[in-house]
Amino acid sequence: MPCLLITTLLIHSHIWLILVQMLFHILLVRCGLFDWYI
């Protein structure tokens, strides 16, 4: 059971990491586009 919990935690943290990276990428792209417009 503890092993399963650790595995689930790792998977969730991995998914969270990907989501955060995607969010930062979107923000950077938007900021870059706004810089181009200005």
mmCIF entry with sequence, helices, sheets and N, C-alpha, C, O atoms, coordinates in Angstrom:
data_MODEL
# 
_entry.id   MODEL 
# 
_entity.id                         1 
_entity.type                       polymer 
_entity.pdbx_number_of_molecules   1 
# 
_entity_poly.entity_id                      1 
_entity_poly.type                           'polypeptide(L)' 
_entity_poly.nstd_linkage                   no 
_entity_poly.nstd_monomer                   no 
_entity_poly.pdbx_seq_one_letter_code       MPCLLITTLLIHSHIWLILVQMLFHILLVRCGLFDWYI 
_entity_poly.pdbx_seq_one_letter_code_can   MPCLLITTLLIHSHIWLILVQMLFHILLVRCGLFDWYI 
_entity_poly.pdbx_strand_id                 A 
# 
loop_
_entity_poly_seq.entity_id 
_entity_poly_seq.num 
_entity_poly_seq.mon_id 
_entity_poly_seq.hetero 
1 1  MET n 
1 2  PRO n 
1 3  CYS n 
1 4  LEU n 
1 5  LEU n 
1 6  ILE n 
1 7  THR n 
1 8  THR n 
1 9  LEU n 
1 10 LEU n 
1 11 ILE n 
1 12 HIS n 
1 13 SER n 
1 14 HIS n 
1 15 ILE n 
1 16 TRP n 
1 17 LEU n 
1 18 ILE n 
1 19 LEU n 
1 20 VAL n 
1 21 GLN n 
1 22 MET n 
1 23 LEU n 
1 24 PHE n 
1 25 HIS n 
1 26 ILE n 
1 27 LEU n 
1 28 LEU n 
1 29 VAL n 
1 30 ARG n 
1 31 CYS n 
1 32 GLY n 
1 33 LEU n 
1 34 PHE n 
1 35 ASP n 
1 36 TRP n 
1 37 TYR n 
1 38 ILE n 
# 
_struct_asym.id          A 
_struct_asym.entity_id   1 
# 
_struct_conf.conf_type_id            HELX_P 
_struct_conf.id                      HELX_P1 
_struct_conf.pdbx_PDB_helix_id       AA1 
_struct_conf.beg_label_comp_id       PRO 
_struct_conf.beg_label_asym_id       A 
_struct_conf.beg_label_seq_id        2 
_struct_conf.pdbx_beg_PDB_ins_code   ? 
_struct_conf.end_label_comp_id       TYR 
_struct_conf.end_label_asym_id       A 
_struct_conf.end_label_seq_id        37 
_struct_conf.pdbx_end_PDB_ins_code   ? 
_struct_conf.beg_auth_comp_id        PRO 
_struct_conf.beg_auth_asym_id        A 
_struct_conf.beg_auth_seq_id         2 
_struct_conf.end_auth_comp_id        TYR 
_struct_conf.end_auth_asym_id        A 
_struct_conf.end_auth_seq_id         37 
_struct_conf.pdbx_PDB_helix_class    1 
_struct_conf.details                 ? 
_struct_conf.pdbx_PDB_helix_length   36 
# 
_struct_conf_type.id          HELX_P 
_struct_conf_type.criteria    ? 
_struct_conf_type.reference   ? 
# 
loop_
_atom_site.group_PDB 
_atom_site.id 
_atom_site.type_symbol 
_atom_site.label_atom_id 
_atom_site.label_alt_id 
_atom_site.label_comp_id 
_atom_site.label_asym_id 
_atom_site.label_entity_id 
_atom_site.label_seq_id 
_atom_site.pdbx_PDB_ins_code 
_atom_site.Cartn_x 
_atom_site.Cartn_y 
_atom_site.Cartn_z 
_atom_site.occupancy 
_atom_site.B_iso_or_equiv 
_atom_site.pdbx_formal_charge 
_atom_site.auth_seq_id 
_atom_site.auth_comp_id 
_atom_site.auth_asym_id 
_atom_site.auth_atom_id 
_atom_site.pdbx_PDB_model_num 
ATOM 1   N N  . MET A 1 1  ? 0.826 -1.217 0.000   1.00 0.00 ? 1  MET A N  1 
ATOM 2   C CA . MET A 1 1  ? 0.000 0.000  0.000   1.00 0.00 ? 1  MET A CA 1 
ATOM 3   C C  . MET A 1 1  ? 0.862 1.270  0.000   1.00 0.00 ? 1  MET A C  1 
ATOM 4   O O  . MET A 1 1  ? 0.622 2.153  -0.823  1.00 0.00 ? 1  MET A O  1 
ATOM 5   N N  . PRO A 1 2  ? 1.850 1.396  0.885   1.00 0.00 ? 2  PRO A N  1 
ATOM 6   C CA . PRO A 1 2  ? 2.709 2.596  0.853   1.00 0.00 ? 2  PRO A CA 1 
ATOM 7   C C  . PRO A 1 2  ? 3.406 2.755  -0.496  1.00 0.00 ? 2  PRO A C  1 
ATOM 8   O O  . PRO A 1 2  ? 3.595 3.872  -0.978  1.00 0.00 ? 2  PRO A O  1 
ATOM 9   N N  . CYS A 1 3  ? 3.784 1.628  -1.100  1.00 0.00 ? 3  CYS A N  1 
ATOM 10  C CA . CYS A 1 3  ? 4.464 1.655  -2.400  1.00 0.00 ? 3  CYS A CA 1 
ATOM 11  C C  . CYS A 1 3  ? 3.528 2.255  -3.449  1.00 0.00 ? 3  CYS A C  1 
ATOM 12  O O  . CYS A 1 3  ? 3.946 3.072  -4.270  1.00 0.00 ? 3  CYS A O  1 
ATOM 13  N N  . LEU A 1 4  ? 2.269 1.845  -3.414  1.00 0.00 ? 4  LEU A N  1 
ATOM 14  C CA . LEU A 1 4  ? 1.268 2.346  -4.358  1.00 0.00 ? 4  LEU A CA 1 
ATOM 15  C C  . LEU A 1 4  ? 1.067 3.850  -4.162  1.00 0.00 ? 4  LEU A C  1 
ATOM 16  O O  . LEU A 1 4  ? 0.941 4.605  -5.126  1.00 0.00 ? 4  LEU A O  1 
ATOM 17  N N  . LEU A 1 5  ? 1.041 4.267  -2.892  1.00 0.00 ? 5  LEU A N  1 
ATOM 18  C CA . LEU A 1 5  ? 0.856 5.682  -2.568  1.00 0.00 ? 5  LEU A CA 1 
ATOM 19  C C  . LEU A 1 5  ? 2.005 6.522  -3.119  1.00 0.00 ? 5  LEU A C  1 
ATOM 20  O O  . LEU A 1 5  ? 1.781 7.587  -3.695  1.00 0.00 ? 5  LEU A O  1 
ATOM 21  N N  . ILE A 1 6  ? 3.230 6.043  -2.943  1.00 0.00 ? 6  ILE A N  1 
ATOM 22  C CA . ILE A 1 6  ? 4.425 6.744  -3.435  1.00 0.00 ? 6  ILE A CA 1 
ATOM 23  C C  . ILE A 1 6  ? 4.388 6.835  -4.961  1.00 0.00 ? 6  ILE A C  1 
ATOM 24  O O  . ILE A 1 6  ? 4.702 7.877  -5.537  1.00 0.00 ? 6  ILE A O  1 
ATOM 25  N N  . THR A 1 7  ? 4.001 5.736  -5.604  1.00 0.00 ? 7  THR A N  1 
ATOM 26  C CA . THR A 1 7  ? 3.923 5.713  -7.070  1.00 0.00 ? 7  THR A CA 1 
ATOM 27  C C  . THR A 1 7  ? 2.891 6.725  -7.565  1.00 0.00 ? 7  THR A C  1 
ATOM 28  O O  . THR A 1 7  ? 3.140 7.464  -8.517  1.00 0.00 ? 7  THR A O  1 
ATOM 29  N N  . THR A 1 8  ? 1.727 6.750  -6.905  1.00 0.00 ? 8  THR A N  1 
ATOM 30  C CA . THR A 1 8  ? 0.661 7.690  -7.276  1.00 0.00 ? 8  THR A CA 1 
ATOM 31  C C  . THR A 1 8  ? 1.135 9.124  -7.096  1.00 0.00 ? 8  THR A C  1 
ATOM 32  O O  . THR A 1 8  ? 0.876 9.984  -7.939  1.00 0.00 ? 8  THR A O  1 
ATOM 33  N N  . LEU A 1 9  ? 1.834 9.377  -5.987  1.00 0.00 ? 9  LEU A N  1 
ATOM 34  C CA . LEU A 1 9  ? 2.357 10.715 -5.709  1.00 0.00 ? 9  LEU A CA 1 
ATOM 35  C C  . LEU A 1 9  ? 3.334 11.146 -6.797  1.00 0.00 ? 9  LEU A C  1 
ATOM 36  O O  . LEU A 1 9  ? 3.281 12.280 -7.274  1.00 0.00 ? 9  LEU A O  1 
ATOM 37  N N  . LEU A 1 10 ? 4.227 10.234 -7.188  1.00 0.00 ? 10 LEU A N  1 
ATOM 38  C CA . LEU A 1 10 ? 5.223 10.535 -8.215  1.00 0.00 ? 10 LEU A CA 1 
ATOM 39  C C  . LEU A 1 10 ? 4.549 10.850 -9.540  1.00 0.00 ? 10 LEU A C  1 
ATOM 40  O O  . LEU A 1 10 ? 4.935 11.791 -10.233 1.00 0.00 ? 10 LEU A O  1 
ATOM 41  N N  . ILE A 1 11 ? 3.534 10.053 -9.893  1.00 0.00 ? 11 ILE A N  1 
ATOM 42  C CA . ILE A 1 11 ? 2.816 10.260 -11.156 1.00 0.00 ? 11 ILE A CA 1 
ATOM 43  C C  . ILE A 1 11 ? 2.117 11.622 -11.140 1.00 0.00 ? 11 ILE A C  1 
ATOM 44  O O  . ILE A 1 11 ? 2.178 12.370 -12.116 1.00 0.00 ? 11 ILE A O  1 
ATOM 45  N N  . HIS A 1 12 ? 1.446 11.938 -10.015 1.00 0.00 ? 12 HIS A N  1 
ATOM 46  C CA . HIS A 1 12 ? 0.730 13.207 -9.910  1.00 0.00 ? 12 HIS A CA 1 
ATOM 47  C C  . HIS A 1 12 ? 1.693 14.386 -9.966  1.00 0.00 ? 12 HIS A C  1 
ATOM 48  O O  . HIS A 1 12 ? 1.416 15.381 -10.636 1.00 0.00 ? 12 HIS A O  1 
ATOM 49  N N  . SER A 1 13 ? 2.817 14.283 -9.271  1.00 0.00 ? 13 SER A N  1 
ATOM 50  C CA . SER A 1 13 ? 3.799 15.370 -9.269  1.00 0.00 ? 13 SER A CA 1 
ATOM 51  C C  . SER A 1 13 ? 4.384 15.542 -10.672 1.00 0.00 ? 13 SER A C  1 
ATOM 52  O O  . SER A 1 13 ? 4.688 16.660 -11.088 1.00 0.00 ? 13 SER A O  1 
ATOM 53  N N  . HIS A 1 14 ? 4.543 14.427 -11.403 1.00 0.00 ? 14 HIS A N  1 
ATOM 54  C CA . HIS A 1 14 ? 5.076 14.476 -12.766 1.00 0.00 ? 14 HIS A CA 1 
ATOM 55  C C  . HIS A 1 14 ? 4.089 15.215 -13.672 1.00 0.00 ? 14 HIS A C  1 
ATOM 56  O O  . HIS A 1 14 ? 4.489 16.059 -14.474 1.00 0.00 ? 14 HIS A O  1 
ATOM 57  N N  . ILE A 1 15 ? 2.795 14.894 -13.541 1.00 0.00 ? 15 ILE A N  1 
ATOM 58  C CA . ILE A 1 15 ? 1.755 15.552 -14.336 1.00 0.00 ? 15 ILE A CA 1 
ATOM 59  C C  . ILE A 1 15 ? 1.713 17.041 -13.992 1.00 0.00 ? 15 ILE A C  1 
ATOM 60  O O  . ILE A 1 15 ? 1.589 17.886 -14.878 1.00 0.00 ? 15 ILE A O  1 
ATOM 61  N N  . TRP A 1 16 ? 1.818 17.357 -12.685 1.00 0.00 ? 16 TRP A N  1 
ATOM 62  C CA . TRP A 1 16 ? 1.796 18.755 -12.236 1.00 0.00 ? 16 TRP A CA 1 
ATOM 63  C C  . TRP A 1 16 ? 2.967 19.521 -12.830 1.00 0.00 ? 16 TRP A C  1 
ATOM 64  O O  . TRP A 1 16 ? 2.823 20.672 -13.244 1.00 0.00 ? 16 TRP A O  1 
ATOM 65  N N  . LEU A 1 17 ? 4.143 18.869 -12.869 1.00 0.00 ? 17 LEU A N  1 
ATOM 66  C CA . LEU A 1 17 ? 5.348 19.499 -13.414 1.00 0.00 ? 17 LEU A CA 1 
ATOM 67  C C  . LEU A 1 17 ? 5.139 19.843 -14.890 1.00 0.00 ? 17 LEU A C  1 
ATOM 68  O O  . LEU A 1 17 ? 5.511 20.928 -15.339 1.00 0.00 ? 17 LEU A O  1 
ATOM 69  N N  . ILE A 1 18 ? 4.541 18.911 -15.641 1.00 0.00 ? 18 ILE A N  1 
ATOM 70  C CA . ILE A 1 18 ? 4.271 19.132 -17.070 1.00 0.00 ? 18 ILE A CA 1 
ATOM 71  C C  . ILE A 1 18 ? 3.300 20.302 -17.244 1.00 0.00 ? 18 ILE A C  1 
ATOM 72  O O  . ILE A 1 18 ? 3.491 21.148 -18.117 1.00 0.00 ? 18 ILE A O  1 
ATOM 73  N N  . LEU A 1 19 ? 2.246 20.344 -16.399 1.00 0.00 ? 19 LEU A N  1 
ATOM 74  C CA . LEU A 1 19 ? 1.256 21.419 -16.485 1.00 0.00 ? 19 LEU A CA 1 
ATOM 75  C C  . LEU A 1 19 ? 1.895 22.774 -16.208 1.00 0.00 ? 19 LEU A C  1 
ATOM 76  O O  . LEU A 1 19 ? 1.606 23.752 -16.897 1.00 0.00 ? 19 LEU A O  1 
ATOM 77  N N  . VAL A 1 20 ? 2.759 22.834 -15.202 1.00 0.00 ? 20 VAL A N  1 
ATOM 78  C CA . VAL A 1 20 ? 3.440 24.086 -14.850 1.00 0.00 ? 20 VAL A CA 1 
ATOM 79  C C  . VAL A 1 20 ? 4.338 24.535 -16.000 1.00 0.00 ? 20 VAL A C  1 
ATOM 80  O O  . VAL A 1 20 ? 4.376 25.719 -16.334 1.00 0.00 ? 20 VAL A O  1 
ATOM 81  N N  . GLN A 1 21 ? 5.062 23.590 -16.607 1.00 0.00 ? 21 GLN A N  1 
ATOM 82  C CA . GLN A 1 21 ? 5.941 23.918 -17.732 1.00 0.00 ? 21 GLN A CA 1 
ATOM 83  C C  . GLN A 1 21 ? 5.125 24.447 -18.905 1.00 0.00 ? 21 GLN A C  1 
ATOM 84  O O  . GLN A 1 21 ? 5.525 25.410 -19.561 1.00 0.00 ? 21 GLN A O  1 
ATOM 85  N N  . MET A 1 22 ? 3.972 23.816 -19.173 1.00 0.00 ? 22 MET A N  1 
ATOM 86  C CA . MET A 1 22 ? 3.104 24.254 -20.265 1.00 0.00 ? 22 MET A CA 1 
ATOM 87  C C  . MET A 1 22 ? 2.593 25.666 -19.995 1.00 0.00 ? 22 MET A C  1 
ATOM 88  O O  . MET A 1 22 ? 2.553 26.504 -20.896 1.00 0.00 ? 22 MET A O  1 
ATOM 89  N N  . LEU A 1 23 ? 2.199 25.924 -18.737 1.00 0.00 ? 23 LEU A N  1 
ATOM 90  C CA . LEU A 1 23 ? 1.684 27.236 -18.358 1.00 0.00 ? 23 LEU A CA 1 
ATOM 91  C C  . LEU A 1 23 ? 2.746 28.311 -18.561 1.00 0.00 ? 23 LEU A C  1 
ATOM 92  O O  . LEU A 1 23 ? 2.459 29.375 -19.109 1.00 0.00 ? 23 LEU A O  1 
ATOM 93  N N  . PHE A 1 24 ? 3.982 28.032 -18.116 1.00 0.00 ? 24 PHE A N  1 
ATOM 94  C CA . PHE A 1 24 ? 5.081 28.980 -18.290 1.00 0.00 ? 24 PHE A CA 1 
ATOM 95  C C  . PHE A 1 24 ? 5.341 29.220 -19.769 1.00 0.00 ? 24 PHE A C  1 
ATOM 96  O O  . PHE A 1 24 ? 5.597 30.354 -20.176 1.00 0.00 ? 24 PHE A O  1 
ATOM 97  N N  . HIS A 1 25 ? 5.279 28.164 -20.578 1.00 0.00 ? 25 HIS A N  1 
ATOM 98  C CA . HIS A 1 25 ? 5.518 28.279 -22.012 1.00 0.00 ? 25 HIS A CA 1 
ATOM 99  C C  . HIS A 1 25 ? 4.464 29.185 -22.652 1.00 0.00 ? 25 HIS A C  1 
ATOM 100 O O  . HIS A 1 25 ? 4.792 30.046 -23.468 1.00 0.00 ? 25 HIS A O  1 
ATOM 101 N N  . ILE A 1 26 ? 3.196 28.986 -22.275 1.00 0.00 ? 26 ILE A N  1 
ATOM 102 C CA . ILE A 1 26 ? 2.098 29.804 -22.807 1.00 0.00 ? 26 ILE A CA 1 
ATOM 103 C C  . ILE A 1 26 ? 2.293 31.268 -22.410 1.00 0.00 ? 26 ILE A C  1 
ATOM 104 O O  . ILE A 1 26 ? 2.111 32.169 -23.228 1.00 0.00 ? 26 ILE A O  1 
ATOM 105 N N  . LEU A 1 27 ? 2.666 31.496 -21.140 1.00 0.00 ? 27 LEU A N  1 
ATOM 106 C CA . LEU A 1 27 ? 2.885 32.868 -20.664 1.00 0.00 ? 27 LEU A CA 1 
ATOM 107 C C  . LEU A 1 27 ? 4.026 33.530 -21.425 1.00 0.00 ? 27 LEU A C  1 
ATOM 108 O O  . LEU A 1 27 ? 3.921 34.693 -21.815 1.00 0.00 ? 27 LEU A O  1 
ATOM 109 N N  . LEU A 1 28 ? 5.116 32.793 -21.637 1.00 0.00 ? 28 LEU A N  1 
ATOM 110 C CA . LEU A 1 28 ? 6.266 33.338 -22.360 1.00 0.00 ? 28 LEU A CA 1 
ATOM 111 C C  . LEU A 1 28 ? 5.881 33.676 -23.791 1.00 0.00 ? 28 LEU A C  1 
ATOM 112 O O  . LEU A 1 28 ? 6.268 34.724 -24.308 1.00 0.00 ? 28 LEU A O  1 
ATOM 113 N N  . VAL A 1 29 ? 5.119 32.796 -24.436 1.00 0.00 ? 29 VAL A N  1 
ATOM 114 C CA . VAL A 1 29 ? 4.689 33.029 -25.818 1.00 0.00 ? 29 VAL A CA 1 
ATOM 115 C C  . VAL A 1 29 ? 3.806 34.274 -25.882 1.00 0.00 ? 29 VAL A C  1 
ATOM 116 O O  . VAL A 1 29 ? 3.969 35.113 -26.768 1.00 0.00 ? 29 VAL A O  1 
ATOM 117 N N  . ARG A 1 30 ? 2.857 34.391 -24.926 1.00 0.00 ? 30 ARG A N  1 
ATOM 118 C CA . ARG A 1 30 ? 1.950 35.543 -24.907 1.00 0.00 ? 30 ARG A CA 1 
ATOM 119 C C  . ARG A 1 30 ? 2.739 36.829 -24.682 1.00 0.00 ? 30 ARG A C  1 
ATOM 120 O O  . ARG A 1 30 ? 2.507 37.826 -25.366 1.00 0.00 ? 30 ARG A O  1 
ATOM 121 N N  . CYS A 1 31 ? 3.666 36.813 -23.733 1.00 0.00 ? 31 CYS A N  1 
ATOM 122 C CA . CYS A 1 31 ? 4.488 37.994 -23.447 1.00 0.00 ? 31 CYS A CA 1 
ATOM 123 C C  . CYS A 1 31 ? 5.305 38.356 -24.683 1.00 0.00 ? 31 CYS A C  1 
ATOM 124 O O  . CYS A 1 31 ? 5.443 39.533 -25.016 1.00 0.00 ? 31 CYS A O  1 
ATOM 125 N N  . GLY A 1 32 ? 5.843 37.346 -25.362 1.00 0.00 ? 32 GLY A N  1 
ATOM 126 C CA . GLY A 1 32 ? 6.620 37.570 -26.578 1.00 0.00 ? 32 GLY A CA 1 
ATOM 127 C C  . GLY A 1 32 ? 5.758 38.207 -27.655 1.00 0.00 ? 32 GLY A C  1 
ATOM 128 O O  . GLY A 1 32 ? 6.202 39.120 -28.351 1.00 0.00 ? 32 GLY A O  1 
ATOM 129 N N  . LEU A 1 33 ? 4.512 37.723 -27.796 1.00 0.00 ? 33 LEU A N  1 
ATOM 130 C CA . LEU A 1 33 ? 3.605 38.279 -28.797 1.00 0.00 ? 33 LEU A CA 1 
ATOM 131 C C  . LEU A 1 33 ? 3.253 39.718 -28.457 1.00 0.00 ? 33 LEU A C  1 
ATOM 132 O O  . LEU A 1 33 ? 3.203 40.577 -29.337 1.00 0.00 ? 33 LEU A O  1 
ATOM 133 N N  . PHE A 1 34 ? 3.005 39.981 -27.158 1.00 0.00 ? 34 PHE A N  1 
ATOM 134 C CA . PHE A 1 34 ? 2.672 41.338 -26.733 1.00 0.00 ? 34 PHE A CA 1 
ATOM 135 C C  . PHE A 1 34 ? 3.847 42.277 -26.990 1.00 0.00 ? 34 PHE A C  1 
ATOM 136 O O  . PHE A 1 34 ? 3.653 43.422 -27.398 1.00 0.00 ? 34 PHE A O  1 
ATOM 137 N N  . ASP A 1 35 ? 5.062 41.793 -26.752 1.00 0.00 ? 35 ASP A N  1 
ATOM 138 C CA . ASP A 1 35 ? 6.263 42.596 -27.017 1.00 0.00 ? 35 ASP A CA 1 
ATOM 139 C C  . ASP A 1 35 ? 6.325 42.953 -28.501 1.00 0.00 ? 35 ASP A C  1 
ATOM 140 O O  . ASP A 1 35 ? 6.687 44.070 -28.871 1.00 0.00 ? 35 ASP A O  1 
ATOM 141 N N  . TRP A 1 36 ? 5.962 41.976 -29.349 1.00 0.00 ? 36 TRP A N  1 
ATOM 142 C CA . TRP A 1 36 ? 5.995 42.224 -30.793 1.00 0.00 ? 36 TRP A CA 1 
ATOM 143 C C  . TRP A 1 36 ? 4.971 43.293 -31.175 1.00 0.00 ? 36 TRP A C  1 
ATOM 144 O O  . TRP A 1 36 ? 5.249 44.161 -32.002 1.00 0.00 ? 36 TRP A O  1 
ATOM 145 N N  . TYR A 1 37 ? 3.771 43.222 -30.558 1.00 0.00 ? 37 TYR A N  1 
ATOM 146 C CA . TYR A 1 37 ? 2.709 44.187 -30.876 1.00 0.00 ? 37 TYR A CA 1 
ATOM 147 C C  . TYR A 1 37 ? 3.078 45.590 -30.412 1.00 0.00 ? 37 TYR A C  1 
ATOM 148 O O  . TYR A 1 37 ? 2.780 46.575 -31.089 1.00 0.00 ? 37 TYR A O  1 
ATOM 149 N N  . ILE A 1 38 ? 3.730 45.675 -29.249 1.00 0.00 ? 38 ILE A N  1 
ATOM 150 C CA . ILE A 1 38 ? 4.127 46.982 -28.713 1.00 0.00 ? 38 ILE A CA 1 
ATOM 151 C C  . ILE A 1 38 ? 5.325 47.484 -29.522 1.00 0.00 ? 38 ILE A C  1 
ATOM 152 O O  . ILE A 1 38 ? 5.839 48.570 -29.254 1.00 0.00 ? 38 ILE A O  1 
# 
